[in-house]
């Protein structure tokens, strides 16, 4: 038997395992042995990617979920997957609409190069293993995806992604960078009461990529979970660094006819994946770098202009103090200017300057403090003699 709905609604598939596999797939009889043997004989051309369409109410999705978790945990292949929880996240349901999904569970391997429908506890893992091996043997464009992420605190990450085109011709593709929870902390459970793994929250990037011959495309995104919602009234402001994985899938712009119900039902536009990368956010524990740039140490400055070196730093009249600050990890959040440990100004963007124009006489200490987005700080200070009426 099977349950299904027309239109954009998706229903849980209740079918026998014999009709779960596309006609082109080869059945693996022993899923605990064959994957290792097959992988030892297969050179993967790229890291394979799978999109798992599911819902919290789907009875048979728990078998598909268990199979994907087991394959990933064994580490048999270069392979990542995301769980698109249809009923909990509008971004997930939007992606399933793009794929013209009709049944749950359905797993799209490499953007639809192979599609597996249904799930049962005995044979599903074998089918998935064979699909991953088949995808891994595909000829793909010679491109590489690089990904890194840095936790900035308060559900915010700095995500850096790069696409390297190793070919002598230009490359065009589509890049989807998913922000996922390694184990859902939002109550997104399958019907076996297991939290969904690598549950997609939202995209960090989702768009076209064009890379010239032998060139590199790069992008940096600041992703703040407080500014993204699931479409059902919840934000992602409670995510934690140790439970997040960023997954980037690069698909070729060449179009193929895909079918969400193989071999010829529910057509969709398929763009096959050329490479996949993933990263867990690191913690920025390195302090930024900061120096007092102006006033210059050991110079006489008249109305803000350097005149001559005199050994001590002497200021006559007002001066625009300037700090040089940088942070290679998460970036500079603010630079603070102090006089004798009293805060005078906070600057959040370059150039980091403050006009010191208050009446002041004799010896004072000018200090600058730089704070990066992870909360690390560094400081520099300069002893000055100032005469300003």
The 8 nearest C-alpha neighbors of each residue, nearest first, counted from 0:
[[1, 14, 13, 2, 15, 12, 3, 11],
 [0, 2, 13, 12, 14, 3, 11, 10],
 [1, 3, 12, 10, 11, 13, 0, 4],
 [2, 4, 10, 1, 9, 102, 11, 5],
 [5, 3, 8, 9, 10, 6, 2, 101],
 [4, 6, 8, 7, 3, 9, 101, 10],
 [7, 5, 8, 4, 9, 101, 99, 96],
 [6, 8, 9, 5, 96, 101, 99, 4],
 [9, 7, 6, 4, 5, 10, 101, 3],
 [8, 10, 101, 102, 4, 7, 3, 103],
 [11, 9, 3, 102, 103, 4, 2, 12],
 [10, 12, 103, 57, 102, 2, 13, 104],
 [11, 13, 1, 102, 103, 2, 117, 14],
 [12, 14, 1, 0, 11, 2, 59, 15],
 [15, 13, 0, 1, 12, 16, 117, 18],
 [14, 16, 17, 18, 19, 13, 0, 119],
 [15, 17, 19, 18, 14, 119, 122, 118],
 [16, 18, 15, 19, 20, 14, 122, 21],
 [19, 17, 16, 20, 15, 14, 21, 116],
 [18, 20, 16, 116, 117, 17, 115, 21],
 [21, 19, 18, 115, 22, 24, 116, 126],
 [22, 20, 23, 24, 261, 262, 115, 19],
 [21, 23, 24, 20, 262, 261, 25, 18],
 [22, 24, 21, 25, 20, 262, 113, 261],
 [23, 25, 21, 22, 20, 26, 130, 129],
 [26, 24, 27, 23, 129, 126, 22, 20],
 [25, 27, 126, 28, 24, 125, 129, 20],
 [28, 26, 125, 29, 30, 126, 25, 129],
 [27, 29, 26, 30, 125, 33, 122, 32],
 [30, 28, 31, 27, 32, 33, 125, 34],
 [29, 31, 125, 33, 32, 27, 28, 34],
 [30, 32, 29, 33, 34, 35, 125, 124],
 [33, 31, 30, 34, 29, 35, 36, 37],
 [32, 34, 36, 35, 30, 29, 37, 31],
 [35, 33, 37, 36, 32, 38, 128, 30],
 [36, 34, 38, 37, 33, 32, 39, 75],
 [37, 35, 33, 39, 34, 38, 32, 40],
 [38, 36, 34, 40, 39, 35, 33, 41],
 [37, 39, 41, 35, 40, 36, 34, 75],
 [38, 40, 36, 37, 41, 35, 42, 34],
 [41, 39, 38, 37, 36, 42, 35, 43],
 [42, 40, 38, 39, 43, 37, 136, 132],
 [43, 41, 44, 136, 40, 135, 38, 39],
 [42, 44, 135, 45, 136, 41, 46, 77],
 [43, 45, 135, 136, 42, 137, 138, 139],
 [46, 44, 274, 43, 47, 135, 273, 275],
 [45, 47, 77, 275, 78, 274, 48, 135],
 [46, 48, 78, 109, 135, 45, 77, 79],
 [47, 49, 109, 79, 80, 78, 108, 275],
 [50, 48, 108, 80, 107, 109, 51, 79],
 [51, 49, 107, 81, 106, 80, 82, 52],
 [50, 52, 106, 82, 83, 81, 105, 53],
 [53, 51, 83, 105, 104, 106, 103, 82],
 [52, 54, 84, 104, 103, 85, 83, 60],
 [55, 53, 84, 85, 57, 56, 86, 189],
 [54, 56, 189, 188, 57, 190, 187, 86],
 [57, 55, 54, 58, 190, 189, 11, 86],
 [56, 58, 11, 54, 60, 55, 59, 190],
 [59, 57, 60, 190, 56, 61, 11, 189],
 [60, 58, 61, 118, 57, 62, 119, 104],
 [59, 61, 104, 63, 62, 57, 58, 53],
 [60, 62, 64, 59, 63, 189, 65, 190],
 [63, 61, 65, 64, 119, 60, 120, 118],
 [62, 64, 60, 66, 118, 61, 65, 67],
 [63, 65, 61, 67, 62, 66, 60, 68],
 [66, 64, 62, 68, 63, 67, 61, 69],
 [65, 67, 124, 63, 69, 64, 68, 62],
 [66, 68, 70, 64, 69, 65, 71, 63],
 [69, 67, 65, 71, 66, 70, 72, 64],
 [68, 70, 72, 66, 67, 71, 65, 73],
 [71, 69, 67, 73, 72, 68, 66, 74],
 [70, 72, 68, 74, 69, 73, 67, 78],
 [71, 73, 69, 74, 70, 68, 75, 67],
 [74, 72, 70, 71, 75, 69, 76, 68],
 [73, 75, 71, 72, 76, 70, 77, 78],
 [74, 76, 73, 35, 70, 38, 34, 77],
 [77, 75, 78, 74, 38, 71, 131, 46],
 [78, 76, 46, 47, 79, 75, 74, 45],
 [79, 77, 47, 46, 76, 48, 80, 71],
 [80, 78, 48, 49, 47, 81, 71, 77],
 [81, 79, 49, 48, 50, 82, 78, 197],
 [80, 82, 197, 50, 198, 51, 199, 83],
 [81, 83, 198, 51, 197, 199, 84, 50],
 [82, 84, 91, 52, 51, 199, 85, 53],
 [85, 83, 54, 53, 87, 86, 91, 82],
 [84, 86, 92, 54, 91, 87, 83, 53],
 [87, 85, 54, 84, 88, 55, 92, 89],
 [88, 86, 85, 84, 89, 229, 231, 187],
 [87, 89, 229, 91, 90, 85, 86, 230],
 [88, 90, 92, 230, 91, 93, 229, 87],
 [91, 89, 93, 88, 92, 201, 94, 229],
 [90, 92, 83, 94, 88, 89, 93, 85],
 [91, 93, 85, 89, 95, 94, 90, 96],
 [94, 92, 96, 90, 91, 95, 89, 97],
 [93, 95, 97, 91, 96, 92, 90, 98],
 [96, 94, 98, 92, 97, 100, 93, 99],
 [95, 97, 99, 93, 98, 94, 100, 92],
 [98, 96, 94, 95, 99, 93, 267, 100],
 [97, 99, 95, 96, 100, 267, 94, 259],
 [100, 98, 96, 97, 267, 265, 95, 259],
 [99, 101, 98, 95, 259, 102, 96, 9],
 [100, 102, 9, 99, 259, 103, 10, 265],
 [103, 101, 12, 10, 11, 9, 104, 100],
 [104, 102, 11, 105, 12, 53, 10, 52],
 [103, 105, 60, 117, 53, 52, 102, 116],
 [106, 104, 116, 103, 52, 115, 117, 51],
 [105, 107, 51, 115, 50, 114, 52, 108],
 [108, 106, 114, 111, 50, 49, 110, 113],
 [107, 109, 49, 113, 111, 110, 48, 112],
 [110, 108, 272, 48, 271, 112, 111, 49],
 [109, 111, 271, 108, 270, 272, 107, 112],
 [112, 110, 107, 113, 108, 269, 109, 114],
 [111, 113, 109, 110, 108, 271, 114, 134],
 [114, 112, 111, 108, 107, 130, 115, 109],
 [113, 115, 107, 106, 111, 108, 116, 259],
 [116, 114, 106, 105, 20, 19, 107, 113],
 [115, 117, 105, 19, 104, 106, 114, 20],
 [118, 116, 104, 19, 12, 105, 103, 115],
 [117, 119, 63, 62, 123, 59, 60, 104],
 [120, 118, 62, 121, 123, 122, 16, 59],
 [119, 121, 62, 122, 123, 118, 124, 63],
 [122, 120, 119, 123, 124, 125, 16, 62],
 [121, 123, 125, 124, 120, 119, 126, 16],
 [124, 122, 126, 125, 118, 119, 121, 127],
 [125, 123, 66, 127, 126, 122, 128, 30],
 [126, 124, 30, 27, 128, 123, 122, 127],
 [125, 127, 123, 129, 128, 124, 26, 130],
 [128, 126, 130, 124, 129, 125, 131, 123],
 [129, 127, 125, 131, 126, 130, 124, 34],
 [128, 130, 132, 126, 127, 131, 133, 125],
 [131, 129, 127, 133, 132, 128, 134, 126],
 [130, 132, 134, 128, 133, 129, 135, 127],
 [131, 133, 135, 129, 130, 134, 128, 136],
 [134, 132, 130, 136, 135, 131, 129, 137],
 [135, 133, 131, 137, 136, 132, 130, 47],
 [134, 136, 43, 132, 133, 137, 44, 131],
 [135, 137, 133, 134, 43, 44, 132, 138],
 [138, 136, 134, 135, 139, 44, 133, 43],
 [137, 139, 136, 44, 140, 135, 273, 45],
 [140, 138, 273, 137, 141, 44, 45, 272],
 [141, 139, 142, 273, 138, 166, 251, 170],
 [140, 142, 165, 166, 139, 164, 143, 273],
 [141, 143, 164, 163, 140, 165, 162, 144],
 [144, 142, 163, 162, 274, 145, 164, 141],
 [143, 145, 162, 161, 276, 274, 275, 163],
 [146, 144, 161, 160, 276, 162, 143, 147],
 [147, 145, 160, 159, 278, 276, 277, 161],
 [148, 146, 159, 278, 158, 160, 149, 145],
 [149, 147, 158, 280, 157, 159, 281, 278],
 [148, 150, 281, 280, 157, 156, 282, 151],
 [151, 149, 156, 282, 280, 281, 152, 155],
 [150, 152, 373, 156, 155, 372, 149, 329],
 [151, 153, 155, 154, 150, 373, 156, 372],
 [152, 154, 155, 151, 236, 223, 237, 225],
 [155, 153, 224, 236, 152, 238, 223, 237],
 [156, 154, 223, 151, 153, 152, 222, 224],
 [157, 155, 150, 151, 222, 149, 221, 158],
 [156, 158, 221, 149, 148, 220, 329, 222],
 [159, 157, 148, 220, 219, 147, 156, 221],
 [160, 158, 219, 147, 146, 218, 148, 220],
 [161, 159, 146, 218, 145, 217, 219, 147],
 [160, 162, 217, 145, 216, 144, 163, 218],
 [161, 163, 144, 216, 215, 143, 145, 164],
 [164, 162, 215, 143, 142, 165, 214, 144],
 [165, 163, 142, 213, 166, 214, 215, 212],
 [164, 166, 213, 141, 142, 163, 167, 212],
 [165, 167, 168, 164, 212, 213, 141, 169],
 [166, 168, 212, 213, 169, 165, 164, 211],
 [169, 167, 212, 166, 170, 211, 213, 164],
 [168, 170, 211, 212, 210, 167, 171, 166],
 [169, 171, 210, 209, 211, 168, 172, 164],
 [172, 170, 209, 252, 208, 251, 210, 169],
 [171, 173, 252, 251, 208, 250, 207, 209],
 [174, 172, 207, 250, 206, 208, 249, 251],
 [173, 175, 249, 206, 205, 248, 207, 250],
 [174, 176, 205, 248, 204, 247, 177, 249],
 [175, 177, 247, 204, 203, 202, 246, 205],
 [176, 178, 202, 246, 245, 203, 179, 201],
 [177, 179, 245, 200, 201, 199, 202, 203],
 [180, 178, 199, 197, 198, 244, 200, 243],
 [179, 181, 243, 197, 198, 182, 183, 242],
 [182, 180, 197, 196, 242, 243, 244, 179],
 [183, 181, 196, 180, 194, 195, 197, 184],
 [182, 184, 194, 185, 195, 180, 187, 196],
 [183, 185, 186, 182, 187, 194, 180, 238],
 [184, 186, 183, 187, 194, 188, 182, 237],
 [187, 185, 188, 184, 183, 194, 195, 55],
 [186, 188, 185, 194, 183, 195, 55, 189],
 [189, 187, 194, 193, 192, 195, 55, 186],
 [188, 190, 55, 191, 192, 193, 61, 195],
 [191, 189, 192, 58, 61, 55, 56, 188],
 [190, 192, 189, 193, 61, 188, 58, 194],
 [193, 191, 190, 188, 189, 194, 61, 187],
 [192, 194, 188, 189, 191, 195, 190, 61],
 [195, 193, 188, 183, 187, 182, 196, 189],
 [194, 196, 183, 188, 198, 182, 187, 193],
 [197, 195, 182, 181, 198, 183, 194, 82],
 [196, 198, 181, 179, 180, 81, 82, 199],
 [199, 197, 82, 179, 196, 180, 195, 81],
 [198, 200, 179, 83, 178, 201, 82, 81],
 [199, 201, 179, 178, 198, 229, 202, 88],
 [202, 200, 178, 199, 90, 177, 203, 227],
 [201, 203, 177, 204, 176, 178, 205, 175],
 [202, 204, 176, 177, 222, 178, 201, 205],
 [205, 203, 176, 202, 175, 206, 174, 177],
 [204, 206, 175, 174, 202, 176, 203, 207],
 [207, 205, 174, 173, 204, 208, 175, 172],
 [206, 208, 173, 172, 174, 209, 205, 171],
 [207, 209, 172, 173, 171, 174, 210, 206],
 [208, 210, 171, 170, 172, 211, 207, 169],
 [211, 209, 170, 169, 216, 214, 215, 164],
 [210, 212, 169, 214, 213, 170, 209, 168],
 [213, 211, 169, 168, 167, 214, 166, 164],
 [214, 212, 165, 164, 166, 167, 211, 215],
 [215, 213, 211, 212, 164, 210, 163, 216],
 [214, 216, 163, 162, 164, 210, 217, 161],
 [215, 217, 162, 161, 210, 163, 214, 218],
 [218, 216, 161, 160, 215, 162, 219, 159],
 [217, 219, 160, 159, 161, 220, 216, 158],
 [220, 218, 159, 158, 160, 221, 157, 217],
 [221, 219, 158, 157, 222, 159, 218, 203],
 [220, 222, 157, 156, 158, 223, 219, 155],
 [223, 221, 156, 155, 220, 203, 157, 224],
 [224, 222, 155, 225, 226, 154, 156, 221],
 [223, 225, 235, 236, 154, 227, 226, 155],
 [224, 226, 236, 223, 235, 227, 234, 154],
 [225, 227, 224, 223, 228, 234, 235, 236],
 [228, 226, 224, 234, 225, 235, 223, 229],
 [229, 227, 234, 230, 233, 235, 226, 232],
 [228, 230, 88, 231, 233, 89, 234, 232],
 [231, 229, 89, 228, 232, 88, 233, 90],
 [232, 230, 229, 233, 88, 87, 228, 89],
 [231, 233, 230, 229, 228, 234, 88, 87],
 [234, 232, 228, 229, 231, 235, 230, 227],
 [235, 233, 228, 236, 227, 225, 229, 224],
 [236, 234, 224, 237, 225, 238, 227, 228],
 [235, 237, 225, 224, 154, 234, 238, 153],
 [238, 236, 235, 154, 239, 224, 234, 225],
 [239, 237, 154, 236, 235, 240, 242, 224],
 [240, 238, 241, 242, 237, 154, 243, 153],
 [239, 241, 242, 243, 280, 150, 238, 154],
 [240, 242, 239, 243, 280, 279, 244, 181],
 [243, 241, 181, 240, 180, 239, 182, 244],
 [244, 242, 180, 181, 240, 179, 241, 279],
 [243, 245, 279, 179, 278, 181, 180, 246],
 [244, 246, 178, 278, 277, 177, 179, 279],
 [247, 245, 277, 177, 176, 276, 244, 248],
 [246, 248, 176, 276, 275, 175, 277, 177],
 [249, 247, 275, 175, 174, 274, 176, 250],
 [250, 248, 174, 274, 272, 173, 273, 275],
 [251, 249, 272, 173, 271, 172, 273, 270],
 [250, 252, 172, 253, 270, 271, 272, 273],
 [253, 251, 172, 171, 254, 270, 173, 250],
 [252, 254, 251, 270, 255, 271, 172, 171],
 [255, 253, 270, 269, 252, 268, 256, 251],
 [256, 254, 269, 257, 270, 268, 253, 271],
 [255, 257, 268, 269, 267, 266, 258, 254],
 [256, 258, 267, 269, 266, 268, 111, 255],
 [259, 257, 266, 265, 260, 261, 264, 263],
 [258, 260, 265, 100, 261, 266, 99, 264],
 [259, 261, 264, 258, 265, 262, 263, 116],
 [262, 260, 263, 258, 21, 264, 259, 114],
 [261, 263, 260, 21, 264, 258, 22, 259],
 [264, 262, 261, 258, 260, 265, 266, 259],
 [265, 263, 260, 258, 266, 261, 262, 259],
 [264, 266, 259, 258, 260, 99, 267, 263],
 [267, 265, 258, 257, 264, 259, 256, 99],
 [268, 266, 257, 98, 99, 258, 269, 256],
 [267, 269, 256, 257, 255, 254, 270, 266],
 [268, 270, 255, 257, 111, 256, 110, 254],
 [271, 269, 254, 110, 250, 251, 255, 252],
 [270, 272, 110, 250, 109, 251, 112, 269],
 [271, 273, 250, 109, 249, 110, 274, 251],
 [274, 272, 139, 250, 249, 140, 251, 271],
 [275, 273, 45, 249, 46, 272, 248, 143],
 [274, 276, 248, 46, 247, 249, 144, 48],
 [277, 275, 247, 246, 144, 146, 145, 248],
 [276, 278, 246, 245, 247, 146, 244, 275],
 [279, 277, 245, 147, 244, 146, 280, 148],
 [278, 280, 244, 243, 245, 281, 148, 277],
 [281, 279, 148, 149, 150, 240, 278, 282],
 [282, 280, 149, 150, 148, 279, 283, 240],
 [281, 283, 150, 149, 284, 280, 151, 373],
 [282, 284, 285, 373, 328, 281, 149, 150],
 [285, 283, 282, 286, 375, 373, 374, 328],
 [284, 286, 283, 287, 375, 328, 326, 376],
 [287, 285, 375, 376, 377, 284, 288, 371],
 [288, 286, 326, 377, 325, 371, 376, 289],
 [287, 289, 325, 324, 326, 377, 286, 290],
 [288, 290, 324, 323, 378, 369, 379, 377],
 [291, 289, 379, 323, 322, 292, 324, 288],
 [290, 292, 322, 293, 379, 321, 323, 380],
 [291, 293, 322, 321, 290, 323, 295, 294],
 [294, 292, 321, 295, 320, 291, 322, 319],
 [293, 295, 320, 292, 296, 291, 321, 300],
 [296, 294, 293, 298, 292, 297, 312, 305],
 [295, 297, 312, 298, 294, 311, 381, 293],
 [298, 296, 311, 312, 310, 308, 309, 295],
 [299, 297, 308, 312, 309, 307, 296, 295],
 [298, 300, 313, 306, 307, 312, 305, 308],
 [301, 299, 305, 314, 304, 306, 303, 313],
 [300, 302, 315, 304, 303, 314, 316, 305],
 [303, 301, 316, 317, 304, 315, 318, 300],
 [304, 302, 318, 301, 300, 317, 319, 305],
 [305, 303, 300, 301, 302, 306, 318, 299],
 [304, 306, 300, 299, 307, 298, 301, 303],
 [307, 305, 299, 300, 304, 301, 298, 308],
 [306, 308, 299, 298, 309, 305, 300, 297],
 [309, 307, 298, 297, 310, 299, 306, 311],
 [310, 308, 298, 311, 297, 299, 307, 312],
 [309, 311, 297, 308, 298, 312, 296, 299],
 [312, 310, 297, 309, 313, 298, 296, 383],
 [313, 311, 297, 383, 298, 296, 299, 384],
 [312, 314, 384, 299, 383, 385, 311, 300],
 [315, 313, 385, 300, 384, 299, 386, 301],
 [314, 316, 386, 301, 387, 385, 302, 300],
 [315, 317, 387, 302, 386, 314, 301, 318],
 [318, 316, 356, 302, 355, 303, 387, 315],
 [319, 317, 303, 355, 354, 320, 302, 316],
 [318, 320, 354, 353, 355, 321, 352, 303],
 [319, 321, 293, 353, 352, 318, 294, 354],
 [320, 322, 352, 293, 292, 351, 291, 319],
 [323, 321, 291, 292, 351, 290, 324, 352],
 [322, 324, 290, 289, 292, 291, 321, 325],
 [325, 323, 289, 288, 322, 290, 369, 326],
 [324, 326, 288, 287, 331, 330, 327, 289],
 [325, 327, 287, 330, 328, 331, 288, 329],
 [326, 328, 330, 329, 325, 287, 331, 285],
 [327, 329, 326, 330, 283, 149, 285, 157],
 [330, 328, 372, 157, 327, 371, 151, 326],
 [329, 331, 326, 371, 328, 327, 372, 332],
 [332, 330, 371, 326, 333, 325, 370, 372],
 [331, 333, 371, 372, 370, 347, 330, 334],
 [334, 332, 347, 370, 346, 331, 369, 335],
 [333, 335, 369, 346, 368, 345, 370, 347],
 [336, 334, 345, 368, 367, 344, 346, 369],
 [335, 337, 367, 344, 343, 366, 342, 345],
 [338, 336, 342, 366, 341, 343, 340, 365],
 [337, 339, 365, 341, 340, 364, 366, 342],
 [338, 340, 364, 341, 363, 337, 365, 366],
 [341, 339, 337, 338, 342, 366, 364, 365],
 [342, 340, 337, 338, 339, 343, 336, 366],
 [341, 343, 337, 336, 344, 340, 338, 335],
 [342, 344, 337, 336, 341, 338, 345, 335],
 [345, 343, 336, 335, 342, 346, 353, 337],
 [344, 346, 335, 334, 336, 333, 347, 343],
 [347, 345, 334, 333, 348, 351, 335, 344],
 [348, 346, 333, 332, 334, 345, 349, 351],
 [349, 347, 346, 350, 351, 333, 332, 331],
 [350, 348, 351, 347, 346, 352, 324, 323],
 [349, 351, 352, 348, 321, 322, 323, 346],
 [350, 352, 349, 322, 321, 346, 348, 334],
 [353, 351, 321, 320, 350, 319, 322, 354],
 [352, 354, 320, 319, 355, 321, 344, 351],
 [355, 353, 319, 356, 318, 320, 352, 317],
 [356, 354, 318, 317, 319, 357, 353, 320],
 [355, 357, 317, 354, 358, 318, 387, 316],
 [358, 356, 355, 359, 387, 317, 388, 354],
 [359, 357, 388, 387, 356, 360, 386, 317],
 [360, 358, 387, 386, 357, 385, 388, 361],
 [361, 359, 386, 385, 387, 362, 358, 384],
 [360, 362, 384, 385, 386, 363, 359, 383],
 [361, 363, 384, 383, 385, 360, 364, 382],
 [364, 362, 383, 382, 339, 384, 365, 361],
 [363, 365, 382, 339, 338, 381, 383, 366],
 [364, 366, 338, 381, 380, 337, 382, 363],
 [365, 367, 380, 337, 379, 336, 364, 338],
 [366, 368, 336, 379, 378, 335, 380, 337],
 [369, 367, 378, 335, 334, 377, 370, 336],
 [368, 370, 334, 377, 376, 333, 378, 289],
 [371, 369, 376, 333, 332, 375, 374, 331],
 [370, 372, 331, 332, 374, 373, 375, 330],
 [373, 371, 332, 151, 374, 329, 330, 331],
 [372, 374, 151, 371, 375, 152, 283, 329],
 [373, 375, 371, 372, 370, 376, 151, 152],
 [376, 374, 286, 371, 370, 373, 284, 285],
 [377, 375, 370, 286, 369, 287, 374, 371],
 [376, 378, 369, 368, 287, 286, 288, 289],
 [379, 377, 368, 367, 289, 369, 380, 376],
 [378, 380, 290, 367, 366, 291, 289, 368],
 [381, 379, 366, 365, 367, 291, 364, 378],
 [380, 382, 365, 364, 383, 366, 291, 379],
 [381, 383, 364, 363, 365, 380, 312, 384],
 [384, 382, 312, 363, 362, 313, 364, 385],
 [383, 385, 362, 313, 361, 314, 312, 363],
 [384, 386, 314, 360, 361, 313, 315, 383],
 [387, 385, 360, 315, 359, 316, 314, 361],
 [386, 388, 316, 358, 359, 315, 385, 317],
 [387, 358, 386, 359, 316, 357, 360, 356]]
